[in-house]
């Protein structure tokens, strides 16, 4: 047997875990949500310790989890080559989006690298592999892993057509935690534990958000465009043109960033992450692991009633699709939901008119709900951010919710007149 075969396979990469360490500390607080009971004999048993302090190398791993076996031969090619490549790109991309000043020259590579990392992370956990076994009707490890390799980009089109926002916890005493299912879904009408294990069928629902912490201080939230256009829609309906694979386009400069969450909002995200975890969570500090102690009783259906998980609706353009010319002469035409002209729903004007009405109503409601909260910025070049911020303030002033701004008096020769 080759000596360089790895057997400790981390389904949450060590480099990713290190992004959640507290400053000057090299260990995580690692919480087992379902500690096992060990039976010694018929009269004696004990429950394993739930909370431990451990190095990242000791957390979120299973032995030979991605090992392929061919007769007497074994290979860890998926662990080293496939995940190794995805993780290397993902590491750079997570760092890229974790800074205040984003380098536009590297935006495309960082976006595709992060997308691939999220896609792989979605399917590499124990729970996700169980879901794949169920969907594909297989039990053999080789077939399961090969299915994972083939399916790891299954949700890319859906995520690319969503609106991305990277929120921050820089001013919050509480920071984000890690889950053993880091790519977490949240739908206010799908309660934790409601779907039988392993779940995993809620991503295409229109009301489902994807929540993925990038570090203790930053978190990516992806929201379906259809939900943004009508936050009052039925959350359990399947989104328009939901599909596993397909050609689509991501609007990279529309990514929102810079919005600081308050501590209550960070606690609510941690509560979602913990509630949707399978068995383990971890954090840089012990108190981050128990958001329920600060939040008290939480009504899952109302956890986002103030729309804190939604991006800035005023900075989401009401796009109607895109046409592109390719280097090989081909042309691609798709609408905002990824439908091409051959799709019977392509450029559905009736739906679009209705969504325009609900979107305008939602923008005004969002402005009222987010009154006094920080605004996100987009990566668009120019004065678009300031322009839309002024529109929000003007609307709130017209509604009497903000005082009118006093225009400065003109000054000539040093004397106001």
Secondary structure by P-SEA (a helix, b strand, c coil): cccccccccccccaaaaaaacccccccccccccbbbbbbcccccccccccbbbbcccccccccccccccccccccccccccaaaaaaaaaaaaaaaaccccccccaaaaaaaaaaaaaaaaacccaaaaaaaaaaaccccaaaaaaaaaaccccaaaaaaabbbbbbbccccccccccccccbbbbbccccccccccccccccccccbbbbbbccccbbbbbbbccccccccccccccccccccccccccccccccccccccaaaaaaaaaaaaaacccccccccccccccccccccccccccccccccccccccccccccccccccccbbbbbcccccccccccccaaaaaaaaaaaaaaaaaaaaaaaccbbbbbcccccaaaaaaaaaaaaaaaaacccccccccccccccccc
